[in-house]
């Protein structure tokens, strides 16, 4: 009987130790951001931007100014940006999420703004050297549209950007180009 009690006590103690260490093991086994996620941290911070919008099917030409407040999302797998600005069509507000799909080996972007247009796709991107290129195929006004957004890092605190759309003949037309500068 004494031996049975000792075995039961040892098993109970072992169960307590295993139960107590389970959260620690689960945390150590949790996925961790990879080098691709770390590269997205370039965009974390407060940015100001100035751009020139070109006349296009979606709006008039004119100056655009904006402010972005971007932060690393909990876990380190994404950057979330809250943006506001003023352009030829008035005030804008948006939320954007930059991430990386380890499954597809591509950078991703999804955003919403106050224009009422809701994207039905996630833009896919790549990074080559200091240049990020995101492409998207979606519909606007019932018509298929291909767009490309290119950002070239000039320094740790500035980059240029260009947003282009492809016409039905395959030619790319610039919708907007400008420069962003980190405020902090």
SVG drawing of the C-alpha trace seen along z (x, -y; Angstrom):
<svg xmlns="http://www.w3.org/2000/svg" viewBox="-20 -70 39 72">
<polyline fill="none" stroke="black" stroke-width="0.4" points="0.0,0.0 2.8,-2.4 4.4,-1.7 1.1,-2.4 0.7,-5.7 4.2,-6.7 3.6,-5.8 0.3,-7.8 2.0,-10.8 4.8,-10.7 2.3,-10.5 0.3,-13.4 3.4,-15.5 4.5,-14.7 1.1,-15.6 1.3,-19.0 4.8,-19.7 3.7,-18.8 0.5,-20.9 2.5,-23.9 5.1,-23.6 2.5,-23.2 2.0,-27.0 5.8,-27.5 6.1,-24.7 3.2,-26.1 4.8,-29.6 8.2,-28.2 6.5,-26.2 4.5,-29.2 5.5,-30.5 7.9,-33.4 8.3,-36.1 10.9,-35.3 13.3,-37.6 10.6,-38.6 8.4,-39.9 11.3,-41.8 11.8,-43.6 8.3,-45.0 9.3,-46.8 10.9,-49.4 7.3,-50.9 6.7,-51.1 6.5,-54.7 4.9,-58.0 5.2,-59.0 4.2,-62.1 3.7,-61.9 3.2,-64.3 2.2,-63.1 0.8,-64.3 -2.3,-62.5 -2.7,-62.2 -6.1,-62.6 -7.5,-59.1 -10.9,-57.3 -11.3,-57.3 -10.5,-61.0 -9.0,-64.3 -5.4,-65.4 -4.0,-67.3 -1.9,-67.4 -2.2,-64.8 -0.8,-65.0 -1.1,-62.3 0.0,-61.1 0.5,-57.4 0.8,-56.0 2.1,-52.4 2.9,-49.9 4.0,-46.3 0.9,-44.3 1.0,-42.0 3.1,-38.9 5.3,-40.7 3.8,-39.2 2.2,-42.3 2.3,-46.1 -1.0,-48.0 -1.2,-51.5 -3.9,-54.1 -3.8,-56.9 -5.4,-60.2 -4.9,-62.7 -6.3,-65.3 -6.4,-65.0 -8.2,-66.2 -11.4,-64.4 -11.3,-65.6 -10.4,-64.0 -9.3,-60.4 -9.0,-57.9 -7.8,-54.4 -6.5,-51.3 -3.9,-49.1 -2.3,-45.8 1.1,-44.7 2.1,-41.1 4.0,-38.1 2.5,-34.8 5.1,-32.1 2.8,-29.7 2.9,-31.6 6.3,-33.3 4.9,-36.7 4.3,-40.0 0.7,-40.9 -1.3,-44.1 -5.0,-44.6 -6.6,-48.0 -9.9,-49.8 -10.6,-53.5 -13.5,-55.9 -14.2,-55.9 -16.7,-53.1 -14.8,-50.8 -14.1,-47.5 -11.2,-45.4 -12.0,-41.9 -8.4,-40.7 -5.2,-40.9 -2.3,-42.7 0.8,-40.5 4.2,-41.9 7.9,-41.3 11.1,-43.0 14.1,-43.1 17.0,-45.1 15.5,-48.3 12.3,-48.2 8.9,-46.8 6.4,-46.0 2.8,-45.1 0.4,-44.0 -3.3,-43.5 -6.0,-42.2 -9.5,-43.3 -12.7,-44.9 -13.6,-48.5 -16.9,-49.6 -17.5,-46.1 -14.3,-46.1 -11.2,-44.1 -8.3,-46.2 -4.6,-45.5 -2.6,-47.8 1.0,-48.1 2.3,-50.0 6.1,-50.5 8.0,-51.9 11.8,-52.5 13.6,-53.0 15.9,-56.0 17.0,-55.8 15.8,-54.5 13.5,-57.5 12.3,-58.1 11.0,-56.3 9.4,-57.2 6.2,-55.6 4.3,-55.2 0.8,-53.8 0.1,-52.6 -2.8,-51.0 -2.7,-48.8 -5.0,-49.6 -6.8,-47.1 -3.9,-47.2 -1.3,-46.3 0.3,-49.7 0.9,-51.1 -0.3,-54.6 0.7,-56.4 -2.1,-57.4 0.0,-58.9 3.7,-59.4 5.3,-60.9 7.6,-60.7 7.1,-59.6 9.3,-60.8 9.5,-59.3 8.6,-61.8 10.2,-60.0"/>
</svg>
